C-alpha cells in the first residue's frame, strides 16, 4: 500500500463526511470504507468513536 499523504480538503467535504456518518446510510457502507472515513476525519481533528 502506498504511503499516506497529507492533503488539504474542503471544509464542505469534511461536513459532508460528518453528515454521512450521522445518517442511517452510514451502516450501509462497507466496513473498510467506514474505517477510511473515520481515519480521514481523525486526521482533520474530528473525534472518532472507537
PDBQT receptor file of N, H, CA, C and O in Angstrom, charges set to zero:
ATOM      1  N   UNK A   1       0.840  -1.168   0.000  1.00  0.00    +0.000 N 
ATOM      2  CA  UNK A   1       0.000   0.000   0.000  1.00  0.00    +0.000 C 
ATOM      3  C   UNK A   1       0.892   1.240   0.000  1.00  0.00    +0.000 C 
ATOM      4  O   UNK A   1       1.942   1.260   0.642  1.00  0.00    +0.000 OA
ATOM      5  N   UNK A   2       0.469   2.259  -0.715  1.00  0.00    +0.000 N 
ATOM      6  H   UNK A   2      -0.384   2.243  -1.236  1.00  0.00    +0.000 HD
ATOM      7  CA  UNK A   2       1.245   3.494  -0.809  1.00  0.00    +0.000 C 
ATOM      8  C   UNK A   2       1.221   4.254   0.515  1.00  0.00    +0.000 C 
ATOM      9  O   UNK A   2       0.288   4.131   1.308  1.00  0.00    +0.000 OA
ATOM     10  N   UNK A   3       2.256   5.028   0.727  1.00  0.00    +0.000 N 
ATOM     11  H   UNK A   3       3.015   5.128   0.083  1.00  0.00    +0.000 HD
ATOM     12  CA  UNK A   3       2.332   5.835   1.944  1.00  0.00    +0.000 C 
ATOM     13  C   UNK A   3       1.266   6.931   1.897  1.00  0.00    +0.000 C 
ATOM     14  O   UNK A   3       1.059   7.560   0.860  1.00  0.00    +0.000 OA
ATOM     15  N   UNK A   4       0.603   7.152   3.013  1.00  0.00    +0.000 N 
ATOM     16  H   UNK A   4       0.771   6.641   3.856  1.00  0.00    +0.000 HD
ATOM     17  CA  UNK A   4      -0.445   8.170   3.083  1.00  0.00    +0.000 C 
ATOM     18  C   UNK A   4       0.167   9.556   2.964  1.00  0.00    +0.000 C 
ATOM     19  O   UNK A   4       1.247   9.820   3.490  1.00  0.00    +0.000 OA
ATOM     20  N   UNK A   5      -0.542  10.440   2.263  1.00  0.00    +0.000 N 
ATOM     21  H   UNK A   5      -1.420  10.226   1.835  1.00  0.00    +0.000 HD
ATOM     22  CA  UNK A   5      -0.090  11.816   2.099  1.00  0.00    +0.000 C 
ATOM     23  C   UNK A   5      -1.066  12.744   2.798  1.00  0.00    +0.000 C 
ATOM     24  O   UNK A   5      -2.266  12.475   2.854  1.00  0.00    +0.000 OA
ATOM     25  N   UNK A   6      -0.548  13.826   3.323  1.00  0.00    +0.000 N 
ATOM     26  H   UNK A   6       0.427  14.045   3.277  1.00  0.00    +0.000 HD
ATOM     27  CA  UNK A   6      -1.406  14.849   3.908  1.00  0.00    +0.000 C 
ATOM     28  C   UNK A   6      -1.861  15.772   2.780  1.00  0.00    +0.000 C 
ATOM     29  O   UNK A   6      -1.036  16.317   2.046  1.00  0.00    +0.000 OA
ATOM     30  N   UNK A   7      -3.152  15.943   2.647  1.00  0.00    +0.000 N 
ATOM     31  H   UNK A   7      -3.823  15.501   3.244  1.00  0.00    +0.000 HD
ATOM     32  CA  UNK A   7      -3.690  16.851   1.638  1.00  0.00    +0.000 C 
ATOM     33  C   UNK A   7      -4.720  17.740   2.303  1.00  0.00    +0.000 C 
ATOM     34  O   UNK A   7      -5.374  17.340   3.266  1.00  0.00    +0.000 OA
ATOM     35  N   UNK A   8      -4.860  18.936   1.789  1.00  0.00    +0.000 N 
ATOM     36  H   UNK A   8      -4.330  19.261   1.007  1.00  0.00    +0.000 HD
ATOM     37  CA  UNK A   8      -5.888  19.811   2.339  1.00  0.00    +0.000 C 
ATOM     38  C   UNK A   8      -7.209  19.475   1.654  1.00  0.00    +0.000 C 
ATOM     39  O   UNK A   8      -7.248  19.193   0.457  1.00  0.00    +0.000 OA
ATOM     40  N   UNK A   9      -8.277  19.508   2.427  1.00  0.00    +0.000 N 
ATOM     41  H   UNK A   9      -8.245  19.736   3.400  1.00  0.00    +0.000 HD
ATOM     42  CA  UNK A   9      -9.599  19.208   1.877  1.00  0.00    +0.000 C 
ATOM     43  C   UNK A   9     -10.525  20.379   2.157  1.00  0.00    +0.000 C 
ATOM     44  O   UNK A   9     -10.309  21.171   3.075  1.00  0.00    +0.000 OA
ATOM     45  N   UNK A  10     -11.530  20.458   1.360  1.00  0.00    +0.000 N 
ATOM     46  H   UNK A  10     -11.706  19.815   0.615  1.00  0.00    +0.000 HD
ATOM     47  CA  UNK A  10     -12.532  21.494   1.536  1.00  0.00    +0.000 C 
ATOM     48  C   UNK A  10     -13.320  21.226   2.817  1.00  0.00    +0.000 C 
ATOM     49  O   UNK A  10     -13.611  20.076   3.146  1.00  0.00    +0.000 OA
ATOM     50  N   UNK A  11     -13.656  22.281   3.526  1.00  0.00    +0.000 N 
ATOM     51  H   UNK A  11     -13.419  23.215   3.259  1.00  0.00    +0.000 HD
ATOM     52  CA  UNK A  11     -14.462  22.132   4.744  1.00  0.00    +0.000 C 
ATOM     53  C   UNK A  11     -15.825  21.528   4.392  1.00  0.00    +0.000 C 
ATOM     54  O   UNK A  11     -16.439  20.852   5.217  1.00  0.00    +0.000 OA
ATOM     55  N   UNK A  12     -16.292  21.775   3.165  1.00  0.00    +0.000 N 
ATOM     56  H   UNK A  12     -15.792  22.324   2.495  1.00  0.00    +0.000 HD
ATOM     57  CA  UNK A  12     -17.563  21.186   2.732  1.00  0.00    +0.000 C 
ATOM     58  C   UNK A  12     -17.473  19.669   2.675  1.00  0.00    +0.000 C 
ATOM     59  O   UNK A  12     -18.436  18.976   3.003  1.00  0.00    +0.000 OA
ATOM     60  N   UNK A  13     -16.328  19.150   2.264  1.00  0.00    +0.000 N 
ATOM     61  H   UNK A  13     -15.545  19.713   1.998  1.00  0.00    +0.000 HD
ATOM     62  CA  UNK A  13     -16.140  17.704   2.228  1.00  0.00    +0.000 C 
ATOM     63  C   UNK A  13     -16.138  17.123   3.636  1.00  0.00    +0.000 C 
ATOM     64  O   UNK A  13     -16.696  16.051   3.867  1.00  0.00    +0.000 OA
ATOM     65  N   UNK A  14     -15.517  17.823   4.569  1.00  0.00    +0.000 N 
ATOM     66  H   UNK A  14     -15.064  18.694   4.381  1.00  0.00    +0.000 HD
ATOM     67  CA  UNK A  14     -15.500  17.373   5.965  1.00  0.00    +0.000 C 
ATOM     68  C   UNK A  14     -16.916  17.366   6.524  1.00  0.00    +0.000 C 
ATOM     69  O   UNK A  14     -17.312  16.420   7.205  1.00  0.00    +0.000 OA
ATOM     70  N   UNK A  15     -17.683  18.420   6.239  1.00  0.00    +0.000 N 
ATOM     71  H   UNK A  15     -17.361  19.189   5.686  1.00  0.00    +0.000 HD
ATOM     72  CA  UNK A  15     -19.069  18.482   6.716  1.00  0.00    +0.000 C 
ATOM     73  C   UNK A  15     -19.916  17.368   6.095  1.00  0.00    +0.000 C 
ATOM     74  O   UNK A  15     -20.745  16.767   6.779  1.00  0.00    +0.000 OA
ATOM     75  N   UNK A  16     -19.713  17.092   4.814  1.00  0.00    +0.000 N 
ATOM     76  H   UNK A  16     -19.039  17.580   4.259  1.00  0.00    +0.000 HD
ATOM     77  CA  UNK A  16     -20.474  16.031   4.146  1.00  0.00    +0.000 C 
ATOM     78  C   UNK A  16     -20.153  14.666   4.753  1.00  0.00    +0.000 C 
ATOM     79  O   UNK A  16     -21.051  13.849   4.956  1.00  0.00    +0.000 OA
ATOM     80  N   UNK A  17     -18.880  14.419   5.041  1.00  0.00    +0.000 N 
ATOM     81  H   UNK A  17     -18.150  15.083   4.876  1.00  0.00    +0.000 HD
ATOM     82  CA  UNK A  17     -18.489  13.145   5.653  1.00  0.00    +0.000 C 
ATOM     83  C   UNK A  17     -19.087  13.019   7.044  1.00  0.00    +0.000 C 
ATOM     84  O   UNK A  17     -19.530  11.939   7.433  1.00  0.00    +0.000 OA
ATOM     85  N   UNK A  18     -19.103  14.114   7.797  1.00  0.00    +0.000 N 
ATOM     86  H   UNK A  18     -18.742  14.991   7.481  1.00  0.00    +0.000 HD
ATOM     87  CA  UNK A  18     -19.680  14.088   9.142  1.00  0.00    +0.000 C 
ATOM     88  C   UNK A  18     -21.185  13.815   9.077  1.00  0.00    +0.000 C 
ATOM     89  O   UNK A  18     -21.714  13.045   9.879  1.00  0.00    +0.000 OA
ATOM     90  N   UNK A  19     -21.876  14.451   8.116  1.00  0.00    +0.000 N 
ATOM     91  H   UNK A  19     -21.447  15.077   7.465  1.00  0.00    +0.000 HD
ATOM     92  CA  UNK A  19     -23.312  14.225   7.968  1.00  0.00    +0.000 C 
ATOM     93  C   UNK A  19     -23.601  12.781   7.566  1.00  0.00    +0.000 C 
ATOM     94  O   UNK A  19     -24.564  12.181   8.042  1.00  0.00    +0.000 OA
ATOM     95  N   UNK A  20     -22.770  12.229   6.692  1.00  0.00    +0.000 N 
ATOM     96  H   UNK A  20     -21.988  12.716   6.305  1.00  0.00    +0.000 HD
ATOM     97  CA  UNK A  20     -22.951  10.834   6.289  1.00  0.00    +0.000 C 
ATOM     98  C   UNK A  20     -22.781   9.911   7.483  1.00  0.00    +0.000 C 
ATOM     99  O   UNK A  20     -23.544   8.960   7.648  1.00  0.00    +0.000 OA
ATOM    100  N   UNK A  21     -21.789  10.185   8.314  1.00  0.00    +0.000 N 
ATOM    101  H   UNK A  21     -21.169  10.958   8.180  1.00  0.00    +0.000 HD
ATOM    102  CA  UNK A  21     -21.534   9.333   9.480  1.00  0.00    +0.000 C 
ATOM    103  C   UNK A  21     -22.720   9.351  10.443  1.00  0.00    +0.000 C 
ATOM    104  O   UNK A  21     -22.983   8.355  11.115  1.00  0.00    +0.000 OA
ATOM    105  N   UNK A  22     -23.428  10.461  10.515  1.00  0.00    +0.000 N 
ATOM    106  H   UNK A  22     -23.214  11.271   9.968  1.00  0.00    +0.000 HD
ATOM    107  CA  UNK A  22     -24.564  10.582  11.429  1.00  0.00    +0.000 C 
ATOM    108  C   UNK A  22     -25.868  10.066  10.824  1.00  0.00    +0.000 C 
ATOM    109  O   UNK A  22     -26.876   9.976  11.525  1.00  0.00    +0.000 OA
ATOM    110  N   UNK A  23     -25.864   9.727   9.540  1.00  0.00    +0.000 N 
ATOM    111  H   UNK A  23     -25.046   9.800   8.970  1.00  0.00    +0.000 HD
ATOM    112  CA  UNK A  23     -27.096   9.291   8.883  1.00  0.00    +0.000 C 
ATOM    113  C   UNK A  23     -27.262   7.773   8.964  1.00  0.00    +0.000 C 
ATOM    114  O   UNK A  23     -26.346   7.050   9.356  1.00  0.00    +0.000 OA
ATOM    115  N   UNK A  24     -28.444   7.316   8.588  1.00  0.00    +0.000 N 
ATOM    116  H   UNK A  24     -29.188   7.903   8.270  1.00  0.00    +0.000 HD
ATOM    117  CA  UNK A  24     -28.727   5.876   8.558  1.00  0.00    +0.000 C 
ATOM    118  C   UNK A  24     -27.906   5.173   7.488  1.00  0.00    +0.000 C 
ATOM    119  O   UNK A  24     -27.595   3.989   7.618  1.00  0.00    +0.000 OA
ATOM    120  N   UNK A  25     -27.557   5.894   6.436  1.00  0.00    +0.000 N 
ATOM    121  H   UNK A  25     -27.810   6.856   6.330  1.00  0.00    +0.000 HD
ATOM    122  CA  UNK A  25     -26.826   5.291   5.323  1.00  0.00    +0.000 C 
ATOM    123  C   UNK A  25     -25.424   4.850   5.726  1.00  0.00    +0.000 C 
ATOM    124  O   UNK A  25     -24.804   4.044   5.033  1.00  0.00    +0.000 OA
ATOM    125  N   UNK A  26     -24.924   5.373   6.839  1.00  0.00    +0.000 N 
ATOM    126  H   UNK A  26     -25.428   6.027   7.402  1.00  0.00    +0.000 HD
ATOM    127  CA  UNK A  26     -23.581   5.033   7.312  1.00  0.00    +0.000 C 
ATOM    128  C   UNK A  26     -23.423   3.528   7.484  1.00  0.00    +0.000 C 
ATOM    129  O   UNK A  26     -22.380   2.968   7.148  1.00  0.00    +0.000 OA
ATOM    130  N   UNK A  27     -24.458   2.874   8.007  1.00  0.00    +0.000 N 
ATOM    131  H   UNK A  27     -25.305   3.329   8.280  1.00  0.00    +0.000 HD
ATOM    132  CA  UNK A  27     -24.370   1.435   8.261  1.00  0.00    +0.000 C 
ATOM    133  C   UNK A  27     -24.402   0.625   6.966  1.00  0.00    +0.000 C 
ATOM    134  O   UNK A  27     -24.061  -0.558   6.967  1.00  0.00    +0.000 OA
ATOM    135  N   UNK A  28     -24.809   1.252   5.865  1.00  0.00    +0.000 N 
ATOM    136  H   UNK A  28     -25.087   2.212   5.864  1.00  0.00    +0.000 HD
ATOM    137  CA  UNK A  28     -24.861   0.555   4.582  1.00  0.00    +0.000 C 
ATOM    138  C   UNK A  28     -23.502   0.514   3.892  1.00  0.00    +0.000 C 
ATOM    139  O   UNK A  28     -23.303  -0.273   2.966  1.00  0.00    +0.000 OA
ATOM    140  N   UNK A  29     -22.565   1.355   4.331  1.00  0.00    +0.000 N 
ATOM    141  H   UNK A  29     -22.726   1.995   5.082  1.00  0.00    +0.000 HD
ATOM    142  CA  UNK A  29     -21.232   1.379   3.727  1.00  0.00    +0.000 C 
ATOM    143  C   UNK A  29     -20.418   0.176   4.189  1.00  0.00    +0.000 C 
ATOM    144  O   UNK A  29     -20.576  -0.278   5.322  1.00  0.00    +0.000 OA
ATOM    145  N   UNK A  30     -19.556  -0.341   3.329  1.00  0.00    +0.000 N 
ATOM    146  H   UNK A  30     -19.428   0.028   2.408  1.00  0.00    +0.000 HD
ATOM    147  CA  UNK A  30     -18.667  -1.428   3.758  1.00  0.00    +0.000 C 
ATOM    148  C   UNK A  30     -17.783  -0.966   4.918  1.00  0.00    +0.000 C 
ATOM    149  O   UNK A  30     -17.421   0.207   5.003  1.00  0.00    +0.000 OA
ATOM    150  N   UNK A  31     -17.444  -1.888   5.799  1.00  0.00    +0.000 N 
ATOM    151  H   UNK A  31     -17.738  -2.841   5.730  1.00  0.00    +0.000 HD
ATOM    152  CA  UNK A  31     -16.666  -1.564   6.988  1.00  0.00    +0.000 C 
ATOM    153  C   UNK A  31     -15.332  -0.910   6.640  1.00  0.00    +0.000 C 
ATOM    154  O   UNK A  31     -14.913   0.031   7.313  1.00  0.00    +0.000 OA
ATOM    155  N   UNK A  32     -14.664  -1.394   5.599  1.00  0.00    +0.000 N 
ATOM    156  H   UNK A  32     -15.005  -2.159   5.051  1.00  0.00    +0.000 HD
ATOM    157  CA  UNK A  32     -13.378  -0.808   5.201  1.00  0.00    +0.000 C 
ATOM    158  C   UNK A  32     -13.535   0.663   4.824  1.00  0.00    +0.000 C 
ATOM    159  O   UNK A  32     -12.690   1.490   5.169  1.00  0.00    +0.000 OA
ATOM    160  N   UNK A  33     -14.614   0.985   4.118  1.00  0.00    +0.000 N 
ATOM    161  H   UNK A  33     -15.300   0.313   3.838  1.00  0.00    +0.000 HD
ATOM    162  CA  UNK A  33     -14.847   2.366   3.715  1.00  0.00    +0.000 C 
ATOM    163  C   UNK A  33     -15.156   3.240   4.925  1.00  0.00    +0.000 C 
ATOM    164  O   UNK A  33     -14.701   4.381   5.004  1.00  0.00    +0.000 OA
ATOM    165  N   UNK A  34     -15.929   2.704   5.867  1.00  0.00    +0.000 N 
ATOM    166  H   UNK A  34     -16.299   1.777   5.803  1.00  0.00    +0.000 HD
ATOM    167  CA  UNK A  34     -16.218   3.462   7.096  1.00  0.00    +0.000 C 
ATOM    168  C   UNK A  34     -14.942   3.752   7.863  1.00  0.00    +0.000 C 
ATOM    169  O   UNK A  34     -14.772   4.852   8.388  1.00  0.00    +0.000 OA
ATOM    170  N   UNK A  35     -14.047   2.784   7.933  1.00  0.00    +0.000 N 
ATOM    171  H   UNK A  35     -14.185   1.890   7.507  1.00  0.00    +0.000 HD
ATOM    172  CA  UNK A  35     -12.773   2.994   8.635  1.00  0.00    +0.000 C 
ATOM    173  C   UNK A  35     -11.940   4.068   7.952  1.00  0.00    +0.000 C 
ATOM    174  O   UNK A  35     -11.303   4.880   8.624  1.00  0.00    +0.000 OA
ATOM    175  N   UNK A  36     -11.940   4.080   6.619  1.00  0.00    +0.000 N 
ATOM    176  H   UNK A  36     -12.457   3.421   6.074  1.00  0.00    +0.000 HD
ATOM    177  CA  UNK A  36     -11.201   5.115   5.895  1.00  0.00    +0.000 C 
ATOM    178  C   UNK A  36     -11.759   6.499   6.206  1.00  0.00    +0.000 C 
ATOM    179  O   UNK A  36     -11.000   7.445   6.417  1.00  0.00    +0.000 OA
ATOM    180  N   UNK A  37     -13.088   6.616   6.233  1.00  0.00    +0.000 N 
ATOM    181  H   UNK A  37     -13.704   5.847   6.061  1.00  0.00    +0.000 HD
ATOM    182  CA  UNK A  37     -13.715   7.885   6.588  1.00  0.00    +0.000 C 
ATOM    183  C   UNK A  37     -13.296   8.308   7.989  1.00  0.00    +0.000 C 
ATOM    184  O   UNK A  37     -12.923   9.460   8.211  1.00  0.00    +0.000 OA
ATOM    185  N   UNK A  38     -13.357   7.374   8.933  1.00  0.00    +0.000 N 
ATOM    186  H   UNK A  38     -13.659   6.438   8.753  1.00  0.00    +0.000 HD
ATOM    187  CA  UNK A  38     -13.021   7.694  10.319  1.00  0.00    +0.000 C 
ATOM    188  C   UNK A  38     -11.562   8.109  10.459  1.00  0.00    +0.000 C 
ATOM    189  O   UNK A  38     -11.248   9.041  11.201  1.00  0.00    +0.000 OA
ATOM    190  N   UNK A  39     -10.673   7.425   9.752  1.00  0.00    +0.000 N 
ATOM    191  H   UNK A  39     -10.928   6.668   9.150  1.00  0.00    +0.000 HD
ATOM    192  CA  UNK A  39      -9.259   7.795   9.803  1.00  0.00    +0.000 C 
ATOM    193  C   UNK A  39      -9.045   9.177   9.200  1.00  0.00    +0.000 C 
ATOM    194  O   UNK A  39      -8.262   9.970   9.723  1.00  0.00    +0.000 OA
ATOM    195  N   UNK A  40      -9.729   9.463   8.113  1.00  0.00    +0.000 N 
ATOM    196  H   UNK A  40     -10.364   8.818   7.688  1.00  0.00    +0.000 HD
ATOM    197  CA  UNK A  40      -9.613  10.771   7.478  1.00  0.00    +0.000 C 
ATOM    198  C   UNK A  40     -10.134  11.880   8.365  1.00  0.00    +0.000 C 
ATOM    199  O   UNK A  40      -9.519  12.942   8.464  1.00  0.00    +0.000 OA
ATOM    200  N   UNK A  41     -11.276  11.639   9.018  1.00  0.00    +0.000 N 
ATOM    201  H   UNK A  41     -11.775  10.777   8.937  1.00  0.00    +0.000 HD
ATOM    202  CA  UNK A  41     -11.823  12.656   9.909  1.00  0.00    +0.000 C 
ATOM    203  C   UNK A  41     -10.950  12.827  11.140  1.00  0.00    +0.000 C 
ATOM    204  O   UNK A  41     -10.818  13.938  11.654  1.00  0.00    +0.000 OA
ATOM    205  N   UNK A  42     -10.351  11.745  11.620  1.00  0.00    +0.000 N 
ATOM    206  H   UNK A  42     -10.458  10.843  11.202  1.00  0.00    +0.000 HD
ATOM    207  CA  UNK A  42      -9.461  11.849  12.773  1.00  0.00    +0.000 C 
ATOM    208  C   UNK A  42      -8.249  12.699  12.416  1.00  0.00    +0.000 C 
ATOM    209  O   UNK A  42      -7.729  13.428  13.261  1.00  0.00    +0.000 OA
ATOM    210  N   UNK A  43      -7.801  12.610  11.177  1.00  0.00    +0.000 N 
ATOM    211  H   UNK A  43      -8.223  12.018  10.491  1.00  0.00    +0.000 HD
ATOM    212  CA  UNK A  43      -6.679  13.419  10.721  1.00  0.00    +0.000 C 
ATOM    213  C   UNK A  43      -7.023  14.889  10.615  1.00  0.00    +0.000 C 
ATOM    214  O   UNK A  43      -6.132  15.738  10.570  1.00  0.00    +0.000 OA
ATOM    215  N   UNK A  44      -8.317  15.197  10.573  1.00  0.00    +0.000 N 
ATOM    216  H   UNK A  44      -9.040  14.508  10.609  1.00  0.00    +0.000 HD
ATOM    217  CA  UNK A  44      -8.767  16.577  10.494  1.00  0.00    +0.000 C 
ATOM    218  C   UNK A  44      -9.165  17.124  11.855  1.00  0.00    +0.000 C 
ATOM    219  O   UNK A  44      -9.845  18.147  11.941  1.00  0.00    +0.000 OA
ATOM    220  N   UNK A  45      -8.750  16.459  12.903  1.00  0.00    +0.000 N 
ATOM    221  H   UNK A  45      -8.198  15.628  12.834  1.00  0.00    +0.000 HD
ATOM    222  CA  UNK A  45      -9.064  16.938  14.241  1.00  0.00    +0.000 C 
ATOM    223  C   UNK A  45     -10.469  16.600  14.698  1.00  0.00    +0.000 C 
ATOM    224  O   UNK A  45     -10.938  17.131  15.704  1.00  0.00    +0.000 OA
ATOM    225  N   UNK A  46     -11.150  15.719  13.970  1.00  0.00    +0.000 N 
ATOM    226  H   UNK A  46     -10.769  15.287  13.152  1.00  0.00    +0.000 HD
ATOM    227  CA  UNK A  46     -12.502  15.333  14.349  1.00  0.00    +0.000 C 
ATOM    228  C   UNK A  46     -12.432  14.158  15.311  1.00  0.00    +0.000 C 
ATOM    229  O   UNK A  46     -11.556  13.301  15.187  1.00  0.00    +0.000 OA
ATOM    230  N   UNK A  47     -13.346  14.114  16.264  1.00  0.00    +0.000 N 
ATOM    231  H   UNK A  47     -14.057  14.810  16.365  1.00  0.00    +0.000 HD
ATOM    232  CA  UNK A  47     -13.382  12.985  17.193  1.00  0.00    +0.000 C 
ATOM    233  C   UNK A  47     -14.019  11.790  16.505  1.00  0.00    +0.000 C 
ATOM    234  O   UNK A  47     -15.005  11.924  15.781  1.00  0.00    +0.000 OA
ATOM    235  N   UNK A  48     -13.441  10.623  16.742  1.00  0.00    +0.000 N 
ATOM    236  H   UNK A  48     -12.639  10.515  17.330  1.00  0.00    +0.000 HD
ATOM    237  CA  UNK A  48     -13.916   9.395  16.117  1.00  0.00    +0.000 C 
ATOM    238  C   UNK A  48     -14.279   8.406  17.203  1.00  0.00    +0.000 C 
ATOM    239  O   UNK A  48     -13.523   8.196  18.152  1.00  0.00    +0.000 OA
ATOM    240  N   UNK A  49     -15.462   7.793  17.049  1.00  0.00    +0.000 N 
ATOM    241  H   UNK A  49     -16.076   7.963  16.278  1.00  0.00    +0.000 HD
ATOM    242  CA  UNK A  49     -15.872   6.763  18.006  1.00  0.00    +0.000 C 
ATOM    243  C   UNK A  49     -15.125   5.485  17.709  1.00  0.00    +0.000 C 
ATOM    244  O   UNK A  49     -14.967   5.117  16.544  1.00  0.00    +0.000 OA
ATOM    245  N   UNK A  50     -14.661   4.802  18.737  1.00  0.00    +0.000 N 
ATOM    246  H   UNK A  50     -14.789   5.101  19.683  1.00  0.00    +0.000 HD
ATOM    247  CA  UNK A  50     -13.968   3.518  18.559  1.00  0.00    +0.000 C 
ATOM    248  C   UNK A  50     -14.805   2.411  19.129  1.00  0.00    +0.000 C 
ATOM    249  O   UNK A  50     -14.404   1.248  19.083  1.00  0.00    +0.000 OA
TER     250      UNK A  50
